[in-house]
Amino acid sequence: MNFVDELRWRGMIHDMTPGTEEQLNKEMTSGYVGIDPTADSLHIGHLVSVMILNHFQRCGHRPIVILGGATGMIGDPSGKSQERNLLTEETLRHNQQAIQKQLKKFLDFDSTEKNRALLLNNYDWLSKFSFLDFIRDIGKHLTVNYMMAKDSVKKRIAGEGDGMSFTEFSYQLAQGYDFFHLHEHFQCKLQMGGSDQWGNITTGIELIRRKTGQEAFALTCPLITKADGGKFGKTESGNVWLDPEKTSPYAFYQFWLNCSDEDSKKYIRIFSLLSKAKIETLEKEHDNAPHLRILQKKLAKELTIRTHSLEDYEAAVNASEILFGKGTAQQLSKLSEKMFFSVFEGVPQIKIEKTLLEKPIAVEDFLAEMTEIFPSKSEVRRMLKDNAISVNKSKIDDTYTFSHESLINQKYILIQKGKKNYYIVIVV
């Protein structure tokens, strides 16, 4: 496959230096993306760059990931108005190990082929510099005028935020040296990243040119935004992470499933590995029956399986059917405790002692007095008459009694009042 053509039809090219396509068509090329390990997980905002590397490797080139153990201590000023908190080396090392496990689901690091992916840490070379060596051997090649002309610098100096420290001002020099180091030691000729990285990337190209007289190349992808103007990958609860402890597989699956039609047409090209012909077919099917959410379901399935597992995907689908469909007590019992509480996140919880269920309890007493889910027994009777109360997804009537038999996995009872109001009773 032709890498540039592949990215072009997927809408993943924002800018490219002259000669980039010719270089990639000429020979297997090493190219890199940098990720600052400021957390112990990637979030889906990182996936754009990771998918670029995935396509790069599938097209026969060698992807390199630089985890910025050194630059992560500084903080990239691009697109930010505040200086980042500095992390300790111990924290950064932990974050790198966690991120590496996630990257292995998208890139082949273990192949015997020449284009197997490499994972490097810029702390390993930048930490060896003394301050004097760095400003003498690297700083002298780039003028302050050149560095000041970068958008990320101009915006901060013009008054966005609290100005810029020398630490952050030096960031582009450190990133530029990364490109130079990879060019010298790993024959890396291409750096890729988001469009906000253009200034930092071209600094590296300029450094390589001035120190060696040789060519290097850059390719950036557009920054992804949502159709409604909101920030991609952000939800009310924050970032959508790849770590299941930070964002459950169910919540991860739901994020993609709930994308707008307009966004899903863009996202399926960026985040899936489906061919152009297959995507165009899916788009036609989707347009003919948008209520079936064909694109969203395909995207949610592919990404949940790749990021987590087939089992997590199937559990997420099962959980969705429980929450939005006709689910059964048997389906509820198959959910792990973590998945159960992920599905019903934010649902009011009432705790009772398990001994209270040793004897059958009348439905009115349980719902109105013991748990106070209903304000009165008369309200319970009225809703029972309207067939509007469910226990563990099954409708009940006034003959129902609560006991240990009502417990799902010996731990909780799911009460549904009307169509949308859920309550979880937890026995302790």
Residue pairs with C-beta under 8 A, 6 or more apart in sequence:
1 55
1 58
1 59
1 60
2 24
2 25
2 59
3 24
3 55
3 56
3 59
3 61
4 13
4 16
4 20
4 21
4 24
4 219
6 55
6 59
7 13
7 52
7 55
7 219
7 221
9 269
9 276
10 55
10 269
10 270
11 222
11 266
11 269
11 270
12 48
12 51
12 52
12 55
12 221
12 222
12 269
12 270
13 219
13 220
13 221
13 222
14 195
14 220
14 221
14 222
14 223
15 195
15 198
15 218
15 219
15 220
16 217
16 218
16 219
16 220
17 202
17 205
17 217
17 218
17 219
19 215
19 217
20 190
20 217
20 218
20 219
23 29
23 189
23 190
23 215
23 217
24 59
24 61
24 190
28 60
28 61
28 62
28 114
28 115
29 61
29 62
29 189
29 190
30 61
30 62
30 63
30 64
30 182
30 186
30 187
30 188
30 189
30 190
31 53
31 56
31 61
31 62
31 63
31 64
31 188
31 189
31 190
31 191
31 192
31 219
32 63
32 64
32 65
32 66
32 178
32 179
32 182
32 188
32 190
32 191
32 192
33 49
33 50
33 52
33 53
33 63
33 64
33 65
33 66
33 191
33 192
33 193
34 65
34 66
34 67
34 68
34 71
34 122
34 175
34 178
34 191
34 193
35 42
35 46
35 49
35 65
35 66
35 67
35 68
35 99
36 67
36 68
36 71
36 72
36 75
36 76
37 67
37 68
37 69
37 72
37 92
37 95
37 96
37 99
38 72
38 84
38 87
38 95
39 95
39 241
40 94
40 95
40 98
40 99
40 243
41 98
41 99
41 102
41 241
41 242
41 243
41 246
42 50
42 99
42 102
42 103
42 241
42 242
43 233
43 239
43 240
43 241
43 242
44 232
44 233
44 239
44 240
44 241
44 242
44 255
45 224
45 232
45 233
45 239
47 242
47 271
48 194
48 221
48 224
48 270
49 192
49 193
49 194
49 221
50 103
50 106
50 107
51 106
51 270
51 271
52 192
52 219
52 221
53 63
53 65
53 106
53 107
53 117
53 192
54 63
54 106
54 107
54 273
56 62
56 63
56 192
57 63
57 107
57 108
57 115
57 117
58 273
60 115
61 115
62 114
62 115
62 116
62 117
62 118
63 107
63 115
63 117
63 118
64 117
64 118
64 119
64 120
64 182
64 186
64 188
65 103
65 107
65 117
65 118
65 119
65 120
66 120
66 121
66 122
66 178
66 182
67 95
67 96
67 99
67 100
67 119
67 120
67 121
67 122
68 121
68 122
68 123
68 178
69 89
69 92
69 93
69 96
69 121
69 122
69 123
69 124
69 127
70 121
70 122
70 123
70 126
70 127
70 174
71 122
71 126
71 171
71 174
71 175
71 178
72 87
72 92
72 95
73 86
73 87
73 89
73 92
74 84
74 86
74 167
74 168
74 170
74 171
74 174
75 83
75 84
75 85
75 86
75 167
75 168
75 171
76 84
76 152
76 168
76 171
76 175
76 200
77 83
77 152
77 153
77 156
77 164
77 168
77 169
77 171
78 152
78 196
78 197
78 199
78 200
79 152
79 196
80 161
81 155
81 156
81 160
81 161
81 162
82 161
82 162
83 161
83 162
83 164
83 165
83 167
83 168
87 95
89 123
92 123
96 121
98 243
100 119
102 242
102 243
102 307
103 109
103 117
103 119
105 306
105 307
106 306
107 117
108 116
108 117
109 116
109 117
109 118
109 119
110 116
118 186
120 182
120 186
122 174
122 178
122 181
125 181
126 174
126 177
126 178
134 173
134 177
138 173
138 176
138 177
138 180
138 207
139 173
141 206
141 207
141 210
141 211
142 173
142 176
142 203
142 206
142 207
142 210
146 203
146 206
147 153
147 169
147 172
147 173
147 203
148 154
148 157
150 172
150 199
150 200
150 203
151 199
152 172
152 196
152 199
152 200
153 164
153 169
153 172
153 199
156 163
156 164
156 168
157 163
157 164
171 200
172 199
172 200
172 203
173 203
175 200
175 201
175 203
175 204
176 200
176 203
176 204
176 206
176 207
177 204
177 207
178 204
179 188
179 191
179 201
179 204
179 205
179 207
179 208
179 216
180 204
180 207
180 208
180 211
180 212
182 188
183 189
183 208
183 212
183 214
183 216
184 212
189 215
189 216
189 217
190 216
190 217
190 218
190 219
191 201
191 204
191 205
191 216
191 217
191 218
191 219
192 218
192 219
192 220
192 221
193 200
193 201
193 220
193 221
194 220
194 221
194 222
194 223
195 220
195 221
195 222
195 223
196 223
197 220
198 218
198 220
201 218
201 220
202 218
204 216
205 216
205 217
205 218
208 214
208 215
208 216
209 215
209 216
224 232
224 233
224 266
224 270
225 231
225 232
226 232
226 260
226 263
227 260
227 262
227 263
228 260
233 239
233 240
234 240
235 255
237 251
239 246
239 247
240 247
240 251
240 252
240 255
241 247
242 252
242 307
244 252
244 308
244 312
247 255
248 338
248 339
248 342
249 304
249 308
249 309
249 312
249 313
249 315
249 316
249 339
249 342
250 315
250 316
250 319
250 320
250 339
250 342
250 343
251 342
251 345
252 303
252 304
252 307
252 308
252 316
253 300
253 304
253 312
253 313
253 316
253 317
253 320
254 300
254 316
254 320
255 300
256 264
256 267
256 296
256 299
256 300
256 303
256 304
257 293
257 296
257 297
257 300
257 320
258 296
259 267
259 296
259 299
261 286
261 290
261 295
264 286
264 293
264 295
264 296
264 299
265 283
265 286
265 295
267 299
268 274
268 279
268 282
268 295
268 298
268 299
269 279
271 299
271 302
271 303
272 279
272 298
272 299
272 302
272 303
273 302
274 282
274 298
274 302
282 294
282 295
282 298
283 295
285 294
286 292
286 293
286 294
286 295
300 316
301 313
304 312
304 313
304 316
305 312
305 313
315 334
315 335
315 336
315 339
316 339
318 331
318 334
318 335
319 335
319 339
319 342
319 343
321 327
321 331
322 331
322 332
322 335
322 343
322 393
323 343
323 344
326 393
327 393
328 393
328 394
329 392
329 393
329 394
329 408
331 393
332 340
332 392
332 393
332 408
332 414
333 408
333 409
335 343
337 409
337 411
340 408
340 412
341 424
344 414
344 422
344 424
347 422
347 423
347 424
348 422
348 423
348 424
349 423
349 424
349 425
349 426
350 371
350 372
350 373
350 423
350 424
350 425
350 426
351 425
351 426
351 427
351 428
352 370
352 371
352 425
352 426
352 427
352 428
353 427
353 428
354 404
354 427
354 428
356 370
357 402
357 403
357 404
357 406
357 407
357 427
358 403
358 404
359 403
360 401
360 402
360 403
361 370
361 401
361 402
361 403
362 401
363 380
363 384
363 389
363 396
363 398
363 400
363 401
363 402
364 377
364 380
364 381
364 398
365 377
366 402
367 373
367 374
367 380
367 389
367 415
368 374
368 375
368 376
368 377
368 379
368 380
369 377
371 415
371 423
371 425
373 415
373 417
373 423
374 380
374 383
374 417
380 389
381 398
383 389
383 417
383 418
384 396
384 397
384 398
387 395
387 397
388 417
388 418
389 395
389 396
389 415
389 416
389 417
390 396
390 414
390 415
390 416
391 400
391 402
391 406
391 413
391 414
391 415
391 416
392 406
392 408
392 413
392 414
393 414
393 416
402 413
404 410
406 413
407 413
407 427
408 414
410 427
411 426
411 427
412 424
412 425
412 426
412 427
413 424
413 425
413 427
414 422
414 423
414 424
414 425
415 422
415 423
415 424
415 425
416 422
416 423
417 423
